[in-house]
Amino acid sequence: MTLAPTATVPSYVTPSATLATAARNTFSIAVWFRTTTTTGGRLLGFSPARTGASLGTDRHLYMTDAGRVVFGVQPVLNTMMTVTSTRSYNDGAWHLAVATLSSAGMTLSLDGAQVVANPGATSGSLQLGGYWRAGWDTLAGWPSRPTTDFWTGTLYDAAVYTEALPATRIAAMYAAGT
């Protein structure tokens, strides 16, 4: 999928059907992105609402105003667990972000290599159904919330997996450009 927001009406992508299994605690999400934004935005994540701003969001990737990538889950109401890249990725080049959650914890990989992990974060919220949305939803309450929740840049080939992808597969995805 490719998103190219305009100056007045940002775009985002959401599926037409809810996913009852989306509240899994073992999954991976992946998306290619490119931007030079200094206002951050949400790349990909799980939302209870199909359109508009959700009351709560979970299991998502977003970029801070400084260009750092954040992966976050919310295992308990108002308790956010995040991992954040130390490097900025708003350099105009294509990057692959892959986030995983499993009983081994949460990891964030960028451009084929793991950049940060938290073995203590092993679950997200208990939402029973919702939508994987790319390009926008509220980030209210999340650490280092960007100036805008809308993604300003290009997204490509967003994917959700029902397994925690191993490091070798993530490296192969990046090498293959998929």
C-alpha atoms as an extended CHARMM CRD file, in Angstrom:
* protein
*
       178  EXT
         1         1  MET       CA              0.0000000000        0.0000000000        0.0000000000  PROA      1               0.0000000000
         2         2  THR       CA              1.2110000000        3.4970000000       -0.7150000000  PROA      2               0.0000000000
         3         3  LEU       CA              0.0210000000        6.5430000000        1.1770000000  PROA      3               0.0000000000
         4         4  ALA       CA              0.7110000000       10.0860000000        0.0510000000  PROA      4               0.0000000000
         5         5  PRO       CA             -1.1220000000       12.6060000000        2.2370000000  PROA      5               0.0000000000
         6         6  THR       CA             -1.9360000000       15.9850000000        0.7760000000  PROA      6               0.0000000000
         7         7  ALA       CA             -1.3900000000       19.2070000000        2.6810000000  PROA      7               0.0000000000
         8         8  THR       CA             -5.0680000000       19.5000000000        3.5810000000  PROA      8               0.0000000000
         9         9  VAL       CA             -6.4820000000       15.9660000000        3.7050000000  PROA      9               0.0000000000
        10        10  PRO       CA             -4.1500000000       13.2620000000        5.0520000000  PROA      10              0.0000000000
        11        11  SER       CA             -4.7430000000        9.7100000000        3.8420000000  PROA      11              0.0000000000
        12        12  TYR       CA             -4.7640000000        6.4590000000        5.7250000000  PROA      12              0.0000000000
        13        13  VAL       CA             -5.6690000000        2.8550000000        4.9390000000  PROA      13              0.0000000000
        14        14  THR       CA             -7.9680000000        0.6080000000        6.9460000000  PROA      14              0.0000000000
        15        15  PRO       CA             -9.4870000000       -2.7790000000        6.0700000000  PROA      15              0.0000000000
        16        16  SER       CA            -13.2250000000       -3.2110000000        5.6810000000  PROA      16              0.0000000000
        17        17  ALA       CA            -13.5420000000       -6.1650000000        8.0630000000  PROA      17              0.0000000000
        18        18  THR       CA            -12.6820000000       -6.4720000000       11.7520000000  PROA      18              0.0000000000
        19        19  LEU       CA            -10.0950000000       -9.0100000000       12.8220000000  PROA      19              0.0000000000
        20        20  ALA       CA            -11.1510000000      -10.8920000000       15.9340000000  PROA      20              0.0000000000
        21        21  THR       CA             -7.7250000000      -12.5040000000       16.2220000000  PROA      21              0.0000000000
        22        22  ALA       CA             -5.8080000000       -9.2270000000       16.1410000000  PROA      22              0.0000000000
        23        23  ALA       CA             -5.4380000000       -9.1570000000       19.9260000000  PROA      23              0.0000000000
        24        24  ARG       CA             -2.8370000000      -11.9170000000       19.7120000000  PROA      24              0.0000000000
        25        25  ASN       CA              0.2490000000      -11.6370000000       21.8800000000  PROA      25              0.0000000000
        26        26  THR       CA              2.4630000000      -13.2750000000       19.3020000000  PROA      26              0.0000000000
        27        27  PHE       CA              2.7320000000      -11.3110000000       16.0650000000  PROA      27              0.0000000000
        28        28  SER       CA              4.9440000000       -9.2220000000       13.8150000000  PROA      28              0.0000000000
        29        29  ILE       CA              4.1130000000       -6.0860000000       11.8750000000  PROA      29              0.0000000000
        30        30  ALA       CA              6.2510000000       -4.7960000000        9.0420000000  PROA      30              0.0000000000
        31        31  VAL       CA              6.1820000000       -1.7560000000        6.7880000000  PROA      31              0.0000000000
        32        32  TRP       CA              8.4910000000        0.0100000000        4.3720000000  PROA      32              0.0000000000
        33        33  PHE       CA              8.5360000000        3.7750000000        4.8340000000  PROA      33              0.0000000000
        34        34  ARG       CA             10.2020000000        6.9020000000        3.4890000000  PROA      34              0.0000000000
        35        35  THR       CA              9.9560000000       10.4350000000        4.8800000000  PROA      35              0.0000000000
        36        36  THR       CA             11.7240000000       13.6680000000        5.7220000000  PROA      36              0.0000000000
        37        37  THR       CA              9.0610000000       14.6910000000        8.2520000000  PROA      37              0.0000000000
        38        38  THR       CA              9.9340000000       16.5600000000       11.4290000000  PROA      38              0.0000000000
        39        39  THR       CA              6.4030000000       16.1170000000       12.7960000000  PROA      39              0.0000000000
        40        40  GLY       CA              6.3770000000       12.3150000000       13.1460000000  PROA      40              0.0000000000
        41        41  GLY       CA              3.2190000000       10.2280000000       12.7170000000  PROA      41              0.0000000000
        42        42  ARG       CA              1.7560000000        6.7290000000       13.0060000000  PROA      42              0.0000000000
        43        43  LEU       CA              3.0200000000        4.1540000000       10.5460000000  PROA      43              0.0000000000
        44        44  LEU       CA              0.9620000000        1.0370000000       11.3530000000  PROA      44              0.0000000000
        45        45  GLY       CA             -1.0340000000       -0.2880000000       14.2640000000  PROA      45              0.0000000000
        46        46  PHE       CA             -4.0980000000       -1.9250000000       15.7360000000  PROA      46              0.0000000000
        47        47  SER       CA             -7.2080000000        0.1710000000       16.4060000000  PROA      47              0.0000000000
        48        48  PRO       CA            -10.6590000000       -0.6420000000       17.7810000000  PROA      48              0.0000000000
        49        49  ALA       CA            -12.3210000000        1.8150000000       15.3610000000  PROA      49              0.0000000000
        50        50  ARG       CA            -12.3610000000        1.2750000000       11.5910000000  PROA      50              0.0000000000
        51        51  THR       CA            -12.3000000000        5.0060000000       10.8000000000  PROA      51              0.0000000000
        52        52  GLY       CA            -11.8210000000        8.2010000000       12.7450000000  PROA      52              0.0000000000
        53        53  ALA       CA             -9.8920000000        8.4870000000       15.9880000000  PROA      53              0.0000000000
        54        54  SER       CA            -10.0640000000        5.3960000000       18.1900000000  PROA      54              0.0000000000
        55        55  LEU       CA            -10.5800000000        5.6140000000       21.9270000000  PROA      55              0.0000000000
        56        56  GLY       CA             -7.4230000000        3.5710000000       22.3840000000  PROA      56              0.0000000000
        57        57  THR       CA             -4.6660000000        2.1970000000       20.2100000000  PROA      57              0.0000000000
        58        58  ASP       CA             -2.2280000000       -0.6440000000       20.7140000000  PROA      58              0.0000000000
        59        59  ARG       CA              0.3850000000       -2.7550000000       18.9530000000  PROA      59              0.0000000000
        60        60  HSD       CA              1.7520000000       -0.0120000000       16.7640000000  PROA      60              0.0000000000
        61        61  LEU       CA              4.7070000000        1.6730000000       15.1240000000  PROA      61              0.0000000000
        62        62  TYR       CA              5.0800000000        5.4310000000       15.0250000000  PROA      62              0.0000000000
        63        63  MET       CA              7.7550000000        8.0320000000       14.4000000000  PROA      63              0.0000000000
        64        64  THR       CA              8.6600000000       10.8310000000       16.7920000000  PROA      64              0.0000000000
        65        65  ASP       CA              9.2900000000       14.4070000000       15.6360000000  PROA      65              0.0000000000
        66        66  ALA       CA             13.0190000000       13.6190000000       15.8840000000  PROA      66              0.0000000000
        67        67  GLY       CA             12.6640000000       10.7500000000       13.3880000000  PROA      67              0.0000000000
        68        68  ARG       CA             13.0410000000        7.9170000000       15.8790000000  PROA      68              0.0000000000
        69        69  VAL       CA             10.8290000000        4.8550000000       15.4050000000  PROA      69              0.0000000000
        70        70  VAL       CA              8.7640000000        3.6020000000       18.3580000000  PROA      70              0.0000000000
        71        71  PHE       CA              7.0350000000        0.2250000000       18.7960000000  PROA      71              0.0000000000
        72        72  GLY       CA              4.4460000000        0.1810000000       21.5590000000  PROA      72              0.0000000000
        73        73  VAL       CA              1.9670000000       -2.1030000000       23.2770000000  PROA      73              0.0000000000
        74        74  GLN       CA             -0.4550000000       -1.4180000000       26.1200000000  PROA      74              0.0000000000
        75        75  PRO       CA             -0.7710000000       -4.5330000000       28.3050000000  PROA      75              0.0000000000
        76        76  VAL       CA             -2.7700000000       -2.7180000000       31.0060000000  PROA      76              0.0000000000
        77        77  LEU       CA             -4.9800000000        0.3500000000       30.6600000000  PROA      77              0.0000000000
        78        78  ASN       CA             -2.8140000000        3.4980000000       30.7480000000  PROA      78              0.0000000000
        79        79  THR       CA              0.4080000000        1.4600000000       30.9040000000  PROA      79              0.0000000000
        80        80  MET       CA              2.4020000000        1.7590000000       27.7090000000  PROA      80              0.0000000000
        81        81  MET       CA              5.4450000000       -0.4080000000       27.0140000000  PROA      81              0.0000000000
        82        82  THR       CA              7.6580000000        0.9250000000       24.2270000000  PROA      82              0.0000000000
        83        83  VAL       CA             11.0010000000        0.4450000000       22.5710000000  PROA      83              0.0000000000
        84        84  THR       CA             12.5450000000        3.3050000000       20.5930000000  PROA      84              0.0000000000
        85        85  SER       CA             15.3280000000        3.4410000000       18.0360000000  PROA      85              0.0000000000
        86        86  THR       CA             18.3230000000        5.5550000000       19.0220000000  PROA      86              0.0000000000
        87        87  ARG       CA             18.8880000000        6.6330000000       15.4300000000  PROA      87              0.0000000000
        88        88  SER       CA             16.6190000000        8.8630000000       13.3230000000  PROA      88              0.0000000000
        89        89  TYR       CA             15.0570000000        7.5070000000       10.1240000000  PROA      89              0.0000000000
        90        90  ASN       CA             13.5610000000       10.6460000000        8.5740000000  PROA      90              0.0000000000
        91        91  ASP       CA             16.3680000000       10.9890000000        6.0220000000  PROA      91              0.0000000000
        92        92  GLY       CA             14.3280000000       10.5220000000        2.8240000000  PROA      92              0.0000000000
        93        93  ALA       CA             15.6470000000        6.9730000000        2.2300000000  PROA      93              0.0000000000
        94        94  TRP       CA             13.5250000000        3.8050000000        2.2120000000  PROA      94              0.0000000000
        95        95  HSD       CA             13.5700000000        1.8780000000        5.4990000000  PROA      95              0.0000000000
        96        96  LEU       CA             11.9950000000       -1.3810000000        6.6570000000  PROA      96              0.0000000000
        97        97  ALA       CA             10.5190000000       -1.4240000000       10.1750000000  PROA      97              0.0000000000
        98        98  VAL       CA              9.5900000000       -4.7820000000       11.7160000000  PROA      98              0.0000000000
        99        99  ALA       CA              8.1500000000       -5.0630000000       15.2270000000  PROA      99              0.0000000000
       100       100  THR       CA              7.5700000000       -8.3670000000       16.9980000000  PROA      100             0.0000000000
       101       101  LEU       CA              5.8250000000       -9.3740000000       20.2060000000  PROA      101             0.0000000000
       102       102  SER       CA              5.9720000000      -12.8250000000       21.7860000000  PROA      102             0.0000000000
       103       103  SER       CA              6.6160000000      -14.5730000000       25.0780000000  PROA      103             0.0000000000
       104       104  ALA       CA             10.2930000000      -13.6360000000       24.5040000000  PROA      104             0.0000000000
       105       105  GLY       CA              9.3910000000       -9.9300000000       24.6240000000  PROA      105             0.0000000000
       106       106  MET       CA              9.1360000000       -7.1130000000       22.1070000000  PROA      106             0.0000000000
       107       107  THR       CA             11.7100000000       -6.2550000000       19.4610000000  PROA      107             0.0000000000
       108       108  LEU       CA             12.1340000000       -3.5110000000       16.8940000000  PROA      108             0.0000000000
       109       109  SER       CA             14.2030000000       -4.1250000000       13.7900000000  PROA      109             0.0000000000
       110       110  LEU       CA             15.0880000000       -1.4970000000       11.2130000000  PROA      110             0.0000000000
       111       111  ASP       CA             16.6870000000       -2.1690000000        7.8640000000  PROA      111             0.0000000000
       112       112  GLY       CA             17.0930000000       -5.8680000000        8.5910000000  PROA      112             0.0000000000
       113       113  ALA       CA             18.7340000000       -5.6820000000       12.0310000000  PROA      113             0.0000000000
       114       114  GLN       CA             17.3320000000       -5.5940000000       15.5490000000  PROA      114             0.0000000000
       115       115  VAL       CA             17.9490000000       -2.1720000000       17.0810000000  PROA      115             0.0000000000
       116       116  VAL       CA             16.2080000000       -2.5110000000       20.4560000000  PROA      116             0.0000000000
       117       117  ALA       CA             14.3200000000       -5.0550000000       22.5770000000  PROA      117             0.0000000000
       118       118  ASN       CA             12.4120000000       -5.3320000000       25.8450000000  PROA      118             0.0000000000
       119       119  PRO       CA             12.1300000000       -8.9270000000       27.1100000000  PROA      119             0.0000000000
       120       120  GLY       CA              9.7260000000       -7.8010000000       29.8630000000  PROA      120             0.0000000000
       121       121  ALA       CA              6.9440000000       -6.7150000000       27.4940000000  PROA      121             0.0000000000
       122       122  THR       CA              5.0810000000       -9.8360000000       26.3760000000  PROA      122             0.0000000000
       123       123  SER       CA              1.4700000000       -8.7780000000       25.8240000000  PROA      123             0.0000000000
       124       124  GLY       CA             -0.7720000000       -6.0460000000       24.5220000000  PROA      124             0.0000000000
       125       125  SER       CA             -4.3000000000       -5.0970000000       25.5090000000  PROA      125             0.0000000000
       126       126  LEU       CA             -7.1480000000       -7.5960000000       25.5360000000  PROA      126             0.0000000000
       127       127  GLN       CA             -9.0750000000       -5.9890000000       22.6650000000  PROA      127             0.0000000000
       128       128  LEU       CA            -11.2560000000       -8.6460000000       21.0910000000  PROA      128             0.0000000000
       129       129  GLY       CA            -11.5460000000       -7.1420000000       17.6380000000  PROA      129             0.0000000000
       130       130  GLY       CA            -10.4040000000       -4.2300000000       15.5830000000  PROA      130             0.0000000000
       131       131  TYR       CA             -8.4930000000       -3.1120000000       12.5370000000  PROA      131             0.0000000000
       132       132  TRP       CA             -4.8880000000       -2.9210000000       11.4360000000  PROA      132             0.0000000000
       133       133  ARG       CA             -4.6120000000        0.6470000000       10.1230000000  PROA      133             0.0000000000
       134       134  ALA       CA             -1.7500000000        2.2980000000        8.2700000000  PROA      134             0.0000000000
       135       135  GLY       CA             -1.0180000000        6.0230000000        8.2140000000  PROA      135             0.0000000000
       136       136  TRP       CA             -3.1060000000        7.3410000000       11.1050000000  PROA      136             0.0000000000
       137       137  ASP       CA             -4.8910000000        6.9450000000       14.3870000000  PROA      137             0.0000000000
       138       138  THR       CA             -4.5870000000        8.6950000000       17.6980000000  PROA      138             0.0000000000
       139       139  LEU       CA             -1.3470000000        8.5010000000       19.6570000000  PROA      139             0.0000000000
       140       140  ALA       CA             -2.8020000000       10.3310000000       22.6620000000  PROA      140             0.0000000000
       141       141  GLY       CA             -0.9880000000        9.3410000000       25.8500000000  PROA      141             0.0000000000
       142       142  TRP       CA              1.9110000000        7.5770000000       24.1330000000  PROA      142             0.0000000000
       143       143  PRO       CA              5.5210000000        8.5490000000       24.9820000000  PROA      143             0.0000000000
       144       144  SER       CA              7.2080000000       11.0810000000       22.6860000000  PROA      144             0.0000000000
       145       145  ARG       CA              3.8940000000       11.6830000000       20.9160000000  PROA      145             0.0000000000
       146       146  PRO       CA              4.6040000000       13.3770000000       17.5990000000  PROA      146             0.0000000000
       147       147  THR       CA              3.1920000000       16.7480000000       16.5620000000  PROA      147             0.0000000000
       148       148  THR       CA              0.7440000000       14.9550000000       14.2640000000  PROA      148             0.0000000000
       149       149  ASP       CA             -0.7370000000       11.4650000000       14.4040000000  PROA      149             0.0000000000
       150       150  PHE       CA             -0.9940000000       11.4220000000       10.5880000000  PROA      150             0.0000000000
       151       151  TRP       CA              1.9130000000        9.9330000000        8.6670000000  PROA      151             0.0000000000
       152       152  THR       CA              3.5810000000       12.4180000000        6.3470000000  PROA      152             0.0000000000
       153       153  GLY       CA              5.5690000000       10.3640000000        3.8750000000  PROA      153             0.0000000000
       154       154  THR       CA              5.2250000000        7.1840000000        1.8800000000  PROA      154             0.0000000000
       155       155  LEU       CA              4.3570000000        3.7150000000        3.1810000000  PROA      155             0.0000000000
       156       156  TYR       CA              4.7040000000        0.5460000000        1.1600000000  PROA      156             0.0000000000
       157       157  ASP       CA              3.9950000000       -3.1500000000        1.6380000000  PROA      157             0.0000000000
       158       158  ALA       CA              2.5470000000       -3.1330000000        5.1610000000  PROA      158             0.0000000000
       159       159  ALA       CA              2.0910000000       -6.6450000000        6.5590000000  PROA      159             0.0000000000
       160       160  VAL       CA              0.8240000000       -8.3680000000        9.7040000000  PROA      160             0.0000000000
       161       161  TYR       CA              2.0890000000      -11.8430000000       10.6520000000  PROA      161             0.0000000000
       162       162  THR       CA              0.6580000000      -14.2240000000       13.2610000000  PROA      162             0.0000000000
       163       163  GLU       CA              4.1510000000      -15.2090000000       14.3800000000  PROA      163             0.0000000000
       164       164  ALA       CA              7.2290000000      -13.4960000000       15.7770000000  PROA      164             0.0000000000
       165       165  LEU       CA              9.4920000000      -13.3560000000       12.7410000000  PROA      165             0.0000000000
       166       166  PRO       CA             13.0290000000      -14.5930000000       13.4450000000  PROA      166             0.0000000000
       167       167  ALA       CA             15.9960000000      -12.2950000000       12.8540000000  PROA      167             0.0000000000
       168       168  THR       CA             17.1130000000      -14.3140000000        9.8260000000  PROA      168             0.0000000000
       169       169  ARG       CA             13.7750000000      -13.8170000000        8.0860000000  PROA      169             0.0000000000
       170       170  ILE       CA             13.7390000000      -10.0870000000        8.8660000000  PROA      170             0.0000000000
       171       171  ALA       CA             17.2580000000       -9.7430000000        7.4220000000  PROA      171             0.0000000000
       172       172  ALA       CA             16.1730000000      -11.6840000000        4.3060000000  PROA      172             0.0000000000
       173       173  MET       CA             13.1030000000       -9.4530000000        3.8730000000  PROA      173             0.0000000000
       174       174  TYR       CA             15.2960000000       -6.3690000000        3.9520000000  PROA      174             0.0000000000
       175       175  ALA       CA             17.8730000000       -7.8690000000        1.5750000000  PROA      175             0.0000000000
       176       176  ALA       CA             15.1150000000       -8.8360000000       -0.8700000000  PROA      176             0.0000000000
       177       177  GLY       CA             13.4040000000       -5.4610000000       -0.5940000000  PROA      177             0.0000000000
       178       178  THR       CA             10.0890000000       -7.1040000000        0.4330000000  PROA      178             0.0000000000
